[in-house]
Amino acid sequence: MIKNRSALSGETVATTQSAPDGRTALRPDAPARRSRPQRADVVVIGAGVAGLVAAVILARRGVDTLVLECASRARVESRPRAGLLGPGAVDVLERNGLADGLRAEGAPHHNCEFRHRRQAFIVEYARHAGGRHHVVYPQQKLVAGLVAAYLASGGVIEFDATDVTLDALTSDHPTVSFVAADGQRRTVESRFIAGCDGHHGVSRRSIPEGALRNTRQHGSPWAWLAVLAAVAPSTDKIIYGISPRGFAGHMLRDHRTSRFYLQVEAATDAADWPSERIWEELHTRLAVDADWKLAEGPLLEPPNVITMDSLFYEPMRFGRLLLAGDASRRVPPAAAKGAGLAIADGETLALAVAAALHNSDERPLDAYSEACQARAWLAQEASTKLLQMVNVELSDSFARRLQDVRLDRLRTSPVAAAEFAEQYLSPV
């Protein structure tokens, strides 16, 4: 039996492996019972990209960490999310030794295609940005790699952790209690808590009302119906289709999977969109007067409606709790910035906490929220600009004519293409 010294509890524990149901399990030759940590320097709530990036960086710097995740390991490593990473996010992964999978399987993406008046035109945004480009890499593969890297660093993940509660956030030793997969409630005393559990997670909701200010922009009466299909892409570049019936997007994931978006009314019930209707609308909105055909495939999950609301919570720190990723904001998915922001937040959080723990230097903690939200507001601007170009009120002739002007300018003006490239790639 391979044994690791748990930095969390100071006790010897068995190396873990993935059980058939996706939970983290002891190896067969391990003792029936395992010592569980009661103290950790940092408890990370959520095993998404923000939480895992932070956890790996901290663990590799000798910081005792515990990650709590409400889902099983199988679910965490398979649930579909974003698939496009900008150069800033890739840089974070590279400099922290977390880009092996991305280098092996990621596909560089340099150009995107717009379809307008049944004509297609290409924006070579990487050429206008000095070669900087995106990488197409399914987020579930990134997450699986981060889980493996964190466990290899000696970290501990409690999958299937439920009923999580946070307490004493303004003290020097905040606590986290949860019900573990074995049904037992456990309490962990920590130095810091990283709230990386998304918009609907417990972390932000544990902050007293009035302690955070929020800035909200209600989106248009339109939303996007998101669809993931088991079909090879019908394109080698992202397609933004603009038609009289509204926007349609063909996004890339891998050679077997494609993501699609359809502009719908914000009040739309996804149940009203069976697969036949979805494919019919995609064929209509993505049609061009050229030899091109959209391939169809079975849907991998029920479609869901994504509203275009934006929401920022500030500051991203309350006492010893630091928020990261979607726990602190909602940015519309138009410019595909969510995963990149989460990755960058995870690194910034980890470095700030490590400085406080190792060097008693809390200046990075004091600057944490401003640094992350400044980056996020740039992403919000990019998302807003792209939405204004592709997502307008269909019955508003004035808005439709402005949309025509914006798209024609993007097609014909190198200056407009350079402006698009700068925002499309910035900040992550």
C-alpha positions in Angstrom: 0.0 0.0 0.0 1.3 3.4 -0.9 0.9 5.9 1.9 0.9 9.7 2.0 1.4 12.0 4.9 -1.7 14.0 5.2 -0.8 17.7 5.6 -4.3 18.3 6.9 -4.3 16.0 9.9 -0.7 15.0 10.3 -1.7 11.3 10.2 -0.9 8.6 7.7 -3.8 7.9 5.3 -4.2 5.5 2.4 -3.9 6.7 -1.2 -7.3 7.0 -2.9 -8.7 5.7 -6.1 -11.9 6.3 -8.0 -14.7 3.9 -7.1 -17.1 2.6 -9.8 -19.8 5.1 -8.6 -17.4 8.0 -9.0 -16.7 8.6 -5.3 -13.2 8.8 -3.9 -12.5 5.5 -2.3 -9.6 3.8 -0.4 -7.5 1.3 -2.2 -8.7 -2.3 -1.4 -5.7 -3.0 0.8 -6.4 0.1 3.0 -7.9 -0.1 6.5 -11.7 0.0 6.7 -11.6 3.3 8.5 -9.6 6.3 7.6 -8.6 9.3 9.7 -10.3 12.4 8.4 -8.9 15.9 8.8 -10.3 18.1 11.5 -8.1 21.1 10.6 -6.9 22.6 7.4 -5.2 25.8 6.5 -7.6 26.3 3.6 -11.0 24.7 2.9 -12.0 25.0 -0.7 -15.8 24.8 -1.4 -16.4 23.5 -4.9 -14.3 21.4 -7.3 -14.8 23.5 -10.4 -11.9 25.1 -12.2 -11.5 28.0 -9.8 -11.4 25.8 -6.7 -9.2 23.2 -8.2 -6.7 25.6 -9.6 -6.5 27.3 -6.2 -6.2 24.0 -4.4 -3.4 22.7 -6.6 -1.3 25.8 -6.3 -1.8 25.9 -2.5 -1.1 22.2 -2.0 2.1 22.5 -4.1 3.2 25.3 -1.8 2.8 23.1 1.2 -0.5 24.6 2.4 -2.9 22.1 4.0 -6.0 22.1 1.9 -9.3 20.3 1.8 -11.8 20.5 -1.1 -15.5 19.9 -0.6 -17.7 19.0 -3.6 -21.4 18.1 -3.5 -21.2 16.0 -6.6 -19.5 12.6 -7.2 -16.1 12.4 -8.8 -17.7 10.8 -11.9 -20.1 13.7 -12.3 -17.4 16.3 -11.7 -15.2 14.8 -14.4 -17.9 14.4 -16.9 -20.3 17.3 -16.7 -20.1 19.5 -19.8 -19.2 23.1 -19.4 -17.2 25.6 -21.4 -14.7 24.6 -24.1 -12.9 27.7 -25.1 -9.9 29.1 -23.2 -8.2 32.4 -24.0 -4.5 33.1 -23.9 -4.6 34.6 -20.3 -6.2 31.4 -18.9 -3.7 29.2 -20.8 -0.8 31.3 -19.4 -2.1 30.6 -15.9 -2.2 26.9 -16.5 1.2 26.8 -18.2 3.1 28.7 -15.5 1.5 26.4 -12.8 2.3 23.2 -14.6 -1.3 22.4 -15.3 -1.4 22.4 -19.1 -0.3 18.9 -20.0 -3.7 17.8 -21.1 -4.4 21.0 -22.9 -1.1 20.8 -24.8 -1.8 17.1 -25.7 -5.5 17.5 -26.8 -6.3 21.2 -27.1 -6.9 22.6 -30.5 -5.7 26.1 -31.3 -8.4 28.4 -32.6 -7.4 31.5 -34.6 -10.5 32.6 -36.6 -14.2 32.8 -36.2 -17.0 33.0 -38.7 -20.0 35.3 -38.9 -23.0 34.6 -41.0 -25.1 37.5 -42.1 -27.6 37.8 -44.9 -26.8 34.2 -45.8 -23.2 35.1 -46.5 -20.2 34.0 -44.4 -17.2 36.0 -43.6 -14.1 35.1 -41.5 -12.5 37.3 -38.8 -8.9 36.3 -38.4 -8.7 37.7 -34.9 -5.4 36.0 -34.0 -3.7 37.8 -37.0 -4.9 41.1 -35.6 -3.6 40.2 -32.1 -0.1 39.3 -32.8 -0.7 35.6 -32.9 -2.5 35.4 -29.6 -5.4 32.9 -29.9 -7.8 30.6 -28.1 -7.5 26.9 -27.4 -10.5 24.6 -27.7 -10.4 22.1 -24.8 -13.5 20.7 -23.1 -13.8 21.8 -19.5 -14.6 18.4 -18.2 -11.2 17.2 -19.4 -9.5 20.2 -17.7 -11.3 19.4 -14.5 -10.3 15.8 -14.6 -6.7 16.8 -15.0 -6.9 19.2 -12.2 -8.5 16.6 -9.9 -5.6 14.2 -10.7 -3.0 16.9 -10.2 -4.5 17.9 -6.8 -4.7 14.4 -5.5 -1.1 13.7 -6.7 0.0 16.8 -4.7 -1.3 15.1 -1.5 -4.6 17.0 -1.4 -7.9 15.6 -0.1 -11.3 15.9 -1.8 -14.5 15.0 -0.1 -16.9 14.2 -2.9 -20.6 13.9 -2.3 -20.3 16.4 0.6 -23.7 17.9 1.4 -25.3 20.3 3.9 -22.2 22.5 4.0 -22.3 25.4 6.5 -19.8 28.1 7.1 -19.3 29.8 10.5 -17.0 32.3 12.3 -16.0 33.9 9.0 -14.5 37.0 10.7 -12.5 35.1 13.2 -8.9 33.8 12.8 -10.2 30.3 12.6 -13.4 30.0 10.5 -15.1 26.6 10.4 -16.8 24.5 7.8 -19.2 21.6 8.7 -20.6 19.1 6.2 -22.2 15.8 5.9 -19.7 13.4 4.3 -20.5 10.6 1.9 -20.7 8.1 4.8 -23.5 10.2 6.3 -21.4 11.5 9.2 -21.3 15.2 9.9 -17.8 16.6 10.2 -16.4 20.0 11.2 -13.1 21.4 9.9 -11.4 24.4 11.5 -9.4 26.4 9.0 -7.4 29.6 8.4 -9.2 30.6 5.2 -12.1 29.4 3.2 -12.2 29.7 -0.6 -15.8 30.0 -1.9 -15.7 28.5 -5.4 -19.1 26.9 -5.5 -20.8 29.0 -8.2 -23.7 31.4 -8.3 -26.1 29.2 -6.3 -23.6 27.9 -3.8 -23.5 28.2 -0.1 -20.4 30.4 0.1 -21.8 33.8 -0.9 -25.1 33.1 0.8 -23.1 32.7 4.1 -22.1 36.3 4.0 -24.4 38.6 6.1 -26.9 40.6 4.1 -25.6 44.1 3.4 -21.9 43.1 3.6 -21.7 42.9 -0.2 -22.8 45.5 -2.7 -24.1 44.2 -6.0 -24.2 45.8 -9.4 -26.8 44.2 -11.7 -27.7 44.7 -15.3 -30.9 43.0 -16.4 -30.4 41.4 -19.8 -32.6 41.9 -22.8 -35.9 40.0 -23.2 -33.9 37.5 -25.1 -31.9 34.5 -23.8 -29.9 31.7 -25.3 -31.1 28.1 -25.5 -28.0 26.0 -24.9 -27.7 22.5 -26.5 -24.9 19.9 -26.3 -25.0 17.3 -29.0 -23.1 14.1 -29.7 -22.1 15.1 -33.2 -18.8 16.1 -34.8 -18.6 19.8 -35.6 -19.8 20.9 -39.0 -17.1 23.5 -39.0 -13.5 24.0 -38.0 -14.2 27.4 -36.4 -16.8 29.0 -34.2 -19.8 30.3 -36.1 -22.0 33.3 -35.1 -25.1 33.1 -37.2 -27.4 36.2 -37.5 -30.7 35.7 -39.3 -34.1 37.3 -39.4 -35.2 34.6 -36.9 -32.5 35.5 -34.4 -29.0 34.4 -33.4 -27.6 30.9 -33.7 -24.2 29.8 -32.5 -22.1 26.7 -33.5 -19.4 26.2 -30.9 -16.6 23.7 -30.7 -15.9 21.1 -28.0 -14.0 18.1 -29.5 -14.2 15.8 -32.5 -17.3 14.1 -31.2 -19.2 16.8 -29.5 -20.7 20.2 -30.4 -22.3 23.0 -28.5 -25.1 25.1 -30.1 -27.0 28.2 -29.0 -30.3 29.7 -30.2 -31.6 33.1 -29.4 -35.0 32.7 -27.6 -37.3 34.8 -25.4 -36.1 35.0 -21.9 -39.3 33.5 -20.6 -38.9 30.4 -22.8 -39.6 27.0 -21.3 -36.8 24.6 -22.5 -39.4 21.8 -22.5 -41.1 23.5 -25.5 -38.0 22.8 -27.6 -37.8 19.2 -28.6 -34.8 18.1 -30.6 -36.6 18.2 -33.9 -37.5 21.9 -33.4 -34.0 22.7 -32.3 -32.4 21.2 -35.4 -34.9 22.8 -37.7 -34.2 26.2 -36.3 -30.4 25.7 -36.4 -30.6 24.7 -40.0 -32.6 27.8 -40.8 -30.5 30.3 -38.9 -27.1 28.9 -39.9 -28.0 28.6 -43.6 -25.7 30.2 -46.2 -25.7 30.4 -50.0 -22.8 28.0 -50.2 -22.2 24.3 -50.1 -22.4 23.6 -46.4 -24.5 21.2 -44.4 -25.2 21.1 -40.7 -24.7 17.5 -39.2 -27.2 16.4 -36.6 -26.8 14.1 -33.6 -28.5 13.1 -30.4 -28.7 15.6 -27.5 -26.4 14.7 -24.6 -28.5 16.6 -22.0 -31.8 18.5 -21.9 -31.5 22.0 -23.4 -31.4 24.9 -20.9 -32.1 28.5 -21.1 -29.3 31.0 -20.3 -30.4 34.5 -19.5 -28.2 37.5 -20.4 -28.3 39.1 -17.0 -25.0 40.4 -15.5 -24.3 40.6 -11.8 -21.3 41.5 -9.8 -20.8 41.1 -6.0 -18.1 43.2 -4.4 -15.9 42.9 -2.5 -15.0 39.3 -3.1 -13.7 38.9 0.5 -15.6 38.8 3.8 -13.3 38.1 6.7 -11.5 34.9 6.0 -13.8 33.9 3.2 -12.7 34.7 -0.4 -15.1 34.2 -3.3 -13.9 33.2 -6.7 -15.4 32.5 -10.1 -19.2 32.5 -10.5 -19.6 32.8 -6.8 -18.8 36.4 -7.2 -20.4 37.3 -10.5 -22.5 36.4 -13.5 -21.1 37.3 -16.9 -23.1 36.3 -20.0 -21.5 33.5 -22.0 -21.4 35.5 -25.3 -17.6 35.9 -25.3 -16.8 32.7 -23.5 -15.0 34.3 -20.6 -16.4 32.3 -17.6 -13.8 29.5 -17.4 -10.9 31.9 -18.0 -12.0 34.2 -15.2 -12.4 31.3 -12.9 -8.9 30.0 -13.7 -7.4 33.4 -13.2 -9.3 34.0 -9.9 -8.1 30.6 -8.6 -4.5 31.6 -9.1 -4.9 35.1 -7.7 -6.7 33.6 -4.6 -4.0 31.0 -4.0 -1.1 33.4 -4.3 -2.8 35.8 -1.9 -3.6 33.2 0.7 -0.1 31.7 0.4 1.5 35.1 1.0 -0.6 35.6 4.1 0.1 32.1 5.5 3.8 31.9 4.7 5.0 35.5 4.9 2.3 37.1 7.1 1.8 39.5 4.2 -1.9 40.4 3.7 -1.4 43.0 1.1 -2.3 40.6 -1.7 -5.5 39.7 0.2 -6.4 43.3 0.5 -5.9 43.7 -3.3 -7.6 40.4 -4.2 -11.1 41.6 -5.0 -10.1 44.7 -7.0 -7.7 42.7 -9.1 -10.2 40.0 -9.9 -13.1 42.3 -10.6 -11.1 44.6 -12.7 -10.4 41.7 -14.9 -14.0 40.6 -14.8 -15.3 44.0 -15.9 -13.1 43.8 -19.0 -14.7 40.5 -19.8 -18.1 41.9 -19.2 -17.4 44.7 -21.7 -16.3 42.1 -24.3 -19.4 40.0 -23.7 -21.7 43.1 -23.9 -20.1 44.2 -27.2 -20.6 40.8 -28.8 -24.1 40.6 -27.6 -24.9 43.9 -29.1 -23.7 42.6 -32.4 -25.5 39.3 -32.5 -28.5 39.5 -30.2 -31.1 42.2 -30.9 -34.8 42.7 -30.7 -36.2 41.0 -33.8 -39.2 43.4 -34.2 -37.1 46.5 -33.7 -36.2 47.7 -37.2 -33.9 50.4 -35.9 -31.9 47.9 -33.9 -31.7 45.5 -36.8 -30.3 48.2 -39.1 -27.6 49.1 -36.5 -26.8 45.4 -36.3 -26.3 45.4 -40.1 -24.0 48.3 -39.8 -21.9 46.7 -37.1 -21.5 43.4 -39.0 -20.7 45.2 -42.2 -18.1 47.2 -40.5 -16.6 44.1 -38.9 -16.5 42.5 -42.3 -14.8 45.4 -44.2 -12.8 47.4 -41.7 -9.4 46.2 -40.4 -9.8 48.7 -37.5 -13.1 47.1 -36.5 -11.5 43.6 -36.8 -8.6 44.7 -34.6 -11.0 46.1 -32.0 -12.9 42.8 -32.0 -9.7 40.8 -31.6 -8.6 42.9 -28.6 -11.8 42.4 -26.7 -12.3 38.8 -27.9 -9.0 37.8 -26.4 -8.9 40.1 -23.3 -8.4 39.6 -20.5 -8.5 35.8 -20.3 
